[in-house]
């Protein structure tokens, strides 16, 4: 091979090497960006867990409290490390499909957006499913949601107002969210049977929704905000005893 040919071959090899280096650099950049994105999401998720624990500890120490809205309104909690939005509702102010009387249930469903036909039909379906049982026909929300299978849009509005805690047959309008305040007559907390837990051992049951404000997590959520649902007993020991806790999810209904 003559000198010109050798120089051409070397030049070709150099160009190929440069192209490979450029491709490798692009791959490294893409992998690095992906790793950084994953790391950022993991850090945000860990931060959410820490803030959630902090918020629950704070609520356990304070509930019940006159300075905390307990009707599902937004409560802003500025904590070390970030902000948590809480929606707290005392169980007596919500609808319990295990015990709420059929006329009150129908009125509640209507207040939450059900048509007269839907409200009466679903209230009757809940009562029929409950039968003569006094408590815990519905141990979780899945069988309740099944009764709303043909009324999915209504269920999305109703679900945030459902509780499986306590045995009240009506709704305490003094603690109820705004939409439910006109449904039933007020009754005293002494009339509420908190599922066998004496008020000496606990200060009441609460359904709590928590959202940790975080730009990374909020941006990744198609609905803009993720909420964690917690059912808990506020103990006399100033701790919140968690009965159930769901995965973070969009809150479709709510106050």
C-alpha positions in Angstrom: 0.0 0.0 0.0 1.4 3.4 -0.9 1.8 6.2 1.5 -1.4 8.0 0.4 -3.3 4.8 0.9 -1.9 4.3 4.4 -2.8 7.8 5.3 -6.4 7.3 4.0 -6.7 4.1 6.1 -5.4 5.8 9.2 -7.8 8.7 8.7 -10.7 6.2 8.2 -9.7 4.5 11.5 -9.5 7.8 13.3 -12.9 8.8 12.0 -14.4 5.4 13.1 -12.8 5.8 16.5 -14.2 9.3 16.9 -17.6 8.1 15.9 -17.4 5.3 18.4 -16.3 7.7 21.1 -19.1 10.1 20.3 -21.7 7.3 20.5 -20.2 6.1 23.8 -20.2 9.7 25.1 -23.9 10.0 24.1 -24.7 6.7 25.8 -22.8 7.8 29.0 -24.7 11.1 29.0 -28.1 9.3 28.6 -27.3 6.7 31.3 -26.1 9.5 33.6 -29.3 11.5 33.0 -31.4 8.4 33.6 -29.4 7.6 36.8 -29.8 11.1 38.1 -33.5 11.1 37.3 -33.9 7.8 39.2 -31.8 9.0 42.1 -33.9 12.2 42.3 -37.1 10.2 42.3 -35.8 7.8 45.0 -34.6 10.7 47.1 -38.0 12.4 46.7 -39.8 9.2 47.7 -37.6 8.7 50.8 -38.3 12.3 51.7 -42.0 11.8 51.4 -41.8 8.8 53.7 -39.9 10.7 56.4 -42.2 13.7 56.2 -45.3 11.4 56.3 -43.9 9.8 59.5 -43.2 13.2 61.0 -46.8 14.4 60.1 -48.4 11.3 61.7 -46.3 11.7 64.8 -47.3 15.4 65.1 -51.0 14.6 64.6 -50.9 11.8 67.1 -49.5 14.2 69.7 -52.2 16.8 69.0 -55.5 15.1 68.1 -58.1 15.9 69.0 -57.2 19.6 68.9 -59.3 22.8 68.6 -56.7 24.4 66.3 -56.9 21.6 63.8 -59.8 21.4 61.4 -61.4 17.9 61.6 -63.9 18.2 58.8 -61.7 17.4 55.8 -60.5 21.0 55.2 -56.9 21.5 54.2 -54.5 21.7 57.2 -51.1 23.0 56.3 -48.2 21.4 58.3 -44.8 23.1 57.8 -42.4 20.5 59.2 -38.6 20.3 59.2 -37.7 19.2 55.7 -40.9 20.2 53.9 -44.7 20.8 53.8 -47.5 18.3 54.3 -51.1 19.0 53.5 -53.5 17.0 55.7 -57.2 16.5 55.5 -58.5 15.1 58.8 -62.1 13.9 59.4 -63.4 12.5 62.6 -65.0 9.1 61.9 -68.4 10.1 63.4 -68.7 12.8 60.7 -68.4 10.3 57.8 -70.6 7.6 56.3 -70.1 4.1 57.7 -71.7 1.4 55.4 -71.5 -1.1 58.3 -74.0 0.9 60.4 -75.4 4.0 58.8 -79.2 3.8 58.5 -80.6 3.5 55.0 -82.4 6.9 55.0 -79.2 8.6 56.2 -77.1 6.7 53.6 -79.5 7.7 50.8 -79.4 11.3 51.9 -75.6 11.2 52.1 -75.2 9.7 48.6 -77.5 12.4 47.2 -75.5 15.1 49.0 -72.3 13.7 47.4 -73.8 13.9 43.8 -76.0 10.8 43.4 -79.3 11.1 41.6 -82.4 10.2 43.6 -82.6 6.9 41.8 -78.9 6.1 42.4 -79.0 7.2 46.0 -82.0 5.1 46.9 -80.9 2.0 44.9 -77.3 2.0 46.4 -78.4 2.7 49.9 -80.8 -0.2 49.7 -78.1 -2.4 48.2 -75.8 -1.6 51.1 -78.5 -2.3 53.6 -79.4 -5.6 51.9 -75.7 -6.6 51.8 -75.4 -5.8 55.5 -78.5 -7.7 56.4 -79.1 -8.2 60.1 -75.4 -7.9 61.0 -74.5 -5.2 63.5 -70.9 -4.6 62.5 -68.1 -5.4 60.1 -70.1 -6.7 57.1 -67.6 -4.7 55.1 -64.1 -5.3 56.5 -62.6 -3.3 53.7 -63.7 -0.9 50.9 -63.5 -3.5 48.1 -67.0 -5.0 48.6 -68.5 -1.6 49.0 -66.9 -0.4 45.8 -68.3 -3.6 44.1 -71.8 -2.4 44.9 -70.9 0.8 42.9 -69.6 -1.1 39.9 -72.2 0.5 37.6 -71.8 3.8 39.3 -68.1 4.4 39.1 -68.3 8.1 38.7 -70.3 8.4 41.9 -68.0 6.0 43.8 -65.1 8.3 43.0 -67.0 11.1 44.7 -68.2 9.0 47.7 -65.1 7.0 48.6 -63.3 9.9 50.5 -66.3 10.2 52.7 -66.5 6.5 53.7 -65.3 5.1 57.0 -65.3 1.6 58.4 -64.5 2.8 61.9 -67.0 3.1 64.6 -70.6 2.0 64.7 -72.6 5.2 64.5 -75.9 4.9 62.7 -76.0 8.5 61.7 -73.6 11.3 60.9 -72.4 13.8 63.4 -72.9 17.1 61.5 -70.7 19.0 64.0 -67.7 17.0 62.7 -68.8 16.2 59.2 -67.4 17.7 56.0 -69.3 20.6 54.5 -71.2 18.4 51.9 -72.6 16.1 54.7 -73.6 18.7 57.3 -77.2 18.8 56.2 -77.8 15.1 56.1 -78.6 14.2 59.7 -79.3 15.6 63.1 -76.4 16.2 65.4 -75.6 13.6 68.0 -73.2 13.5 70.9 -69.8 11.7 70.7 -71.1 9.6 73.7 -73.5 7.9 71.3 -70.6 6.6 69.1 -69.3 3.1 69.7 -65.8 3.2 68.5 -65.7 -0.5 67.5 -65.2 -1.7 71.1 -62.3 0.7 71.9 -63.2 2.6 75.0 -62.7 6.3 75.0 -60.4 5.7 78.0 -58.0 3.9 75.7 -58.4 6.3 72.7 -59.6 9.7 71.9 -61.5 8.8 68.7 -61.0 7.4 65.2 -59.9 9.5 62.2 -59.7 9.2 58.5 -56.7 11.2 57.3 -55.5 12.1 53.8 -51.9 13.3 53.5 -50.1 15.0 50.7 -46.4 15.8 50.7 -45.7 18.8 48.6 -42.7 17.9 46.4 -42.1 19.3 42.8 -40.5 16.0 41.6 -43.2 13.7 42.8 -46.0 16.1 41.8 -44.6 16.4 38.3 -44.5 12.6 37.9 -48.1 12.3 38.9 -50.5 12.7 36.0 -53.2 14.1 38.3 -50.8 16.6 39.9 -51.0 15.4 43.5 -50.7 12.1 45.3 -52.4 11.5 48.6 -51.9 8.8 51.2 -55.0 7.5 53.1 -54.6 6.6 56.8 -57.2 5.2 59.2 -56.1 5.7 62.7 -57.0 5.9 66.4 -55.8 8.9 68.4 -54.6 7.2 71.5 -54.6 8.5 75.1 -50.8 8.0 74.9 -50.6 10.9 72.5 -49.8 8.6 69.6 -51.6 7.9 66.4 -52.3 4.1 66.2 -52.4 3.2 62.5 -55.2 0.8 61.6 -54.7 0.9 57.8 -52.6 2.9 55.4 -52.9 2.9 51.6 -50.5 3.6 48.8 -50.2 7.2 47.6 -52.9 7.8 45.0 -54.8 10.6 43.4 -57.7 11.8 45.5 -60.7 11.8 43.2 -63.2 13.3 45.6 -62.7 15.1 48.9 -63.6 18.5 50.3 
